[in-house]
Amino acid sequence: MMAAEPFPRSVTGRHVLIGLVVFFGIMFVANGFLVYYAVSTFSGGDRPNPYRSGLNYNETIAEAEQQAALGWSTKADYDEGAGRLTLRFTDAAEAPVTGLSLSGTLGRPAVDSHDRAVTFREWSEGTYVSDVTLDPGNWVLSVESPKQEGGSPVYRLKKRLIVAGGP
């Protein structure tokens, strides 16, 4: 009877070292690509100059408190057939809010390549409309009403809109 020969190719320390270097090398390269694309495509900021906004943070908090004290509520609707975005403003007593000058931006949540400026006109009491065509998907509407000469406070609104797909 013949004696069994030892396994001719065994795993040595050199093989383990090469395997670890290759494995972690692939991991570092893949993570490097992911970090590069994450940082280069979206900064994460939703304001053009977040540092300056941070300097005025106490004023921003005061304006938000004034806005909350108004007790206004807003409803946003998009009519695909008419290509019209409608905002309805009511105060704490459910009366329509009139005389606002509204403008802002409309864009996708994750990229700024679809951002566009929108302006609203008063359609009827408390109802403001803007003619805009939106593709299906998620949109973020940011609207601002500047201070009026009569002293009414700044009003800011940020709402997410979901436009349903086609038939």
C-alpha positions, -999 to +999 in steps of 0.1 A: +000+000+000+012+034-009+015+061+016-006+092+010+014+121-002+011+154+017-011+180+001+013+196-025+000+231-022-006+244+013-016+279+024+014+298+037+017+331+055+025+347+022-008+336+007-027+350+037-009+383+035-015+387-002-052+379+003-056+405+031-038+432+011-060+425-020-092+424+001-085+457+020-071+473-012-104+467-030-123+480+001-103+512+002-107+519-035-144+512-034-149+535-003-128+561-019-150+563-050-182+564-028-168+592-006-157+612-037-191+609-053-210+616-021-190+648-014-189+661-050-226+657-059-244+672-029-230+694-002-259+687+022-267+724+026-301+738+016-291+775+019-266+793-003-245+805+026-251+784+058-223+802+077-241+836+074-274+820+082-259+806+114-246+841+125-282+853+124-297+823+141-313+842+170-331+864+145-342+833+127-356+818+159-375+850+167-390+851+132-401+815+136-418+823+169-436+852+153-447+830+125-460+803+149-479+830+168-498+839+137-514+805+137-516+803+099-520+770+081-511+762+046-523+735+021-504+729-011-519+711-041-506+704-076-530+700-105-512+680-133-538+686-159-537+724-155-500+725-146-508+747-116-494+747-081-519+761-055-513+773-020-542+781+004-535+801+035-558+804+064-553+821+098-561+808+133-598+817+128-599+798+095-602+831+075-582+834+043-549+853+045-547+879+017-522+903+004-491+881+005-462+885-019-449+849-023-419+836-041-395+808-037-379+777-052-391+743-063-366+714-066-358+678-060-348+668-025-314+653-033-301+674-062-302+710-072-301+705-109-339+706-112-343+738-090-364+765-104-377+798-091-415+801-087-436+832-080-472+831-069-501+854-077-532+858-056-560+839-074-587+845-049-589+853-012-562+832+005-555+812-026-522+817-045-512+800-077-482+794-099-482+779-133-455+752-134-450+718-150-437+691-127-424+657-136-435+627-114-417+622-081-407+640-050-404+678-050-395+703-022-413+736-022-397+765-003-417+797-002-411+830+015-431+861+020-409+891+028-418+917+054-445+941+042-444+978+047-472+975+072-449+954+095-463+919+089-435+894+097-416+872+073-435+839+065-415+809+054-429+776+042-412+744+033-433+715+020-427+682+003-449+675-028-453+641-043-464+642-079-480+609-090-467+591-121-487+588-153-515+564-160 
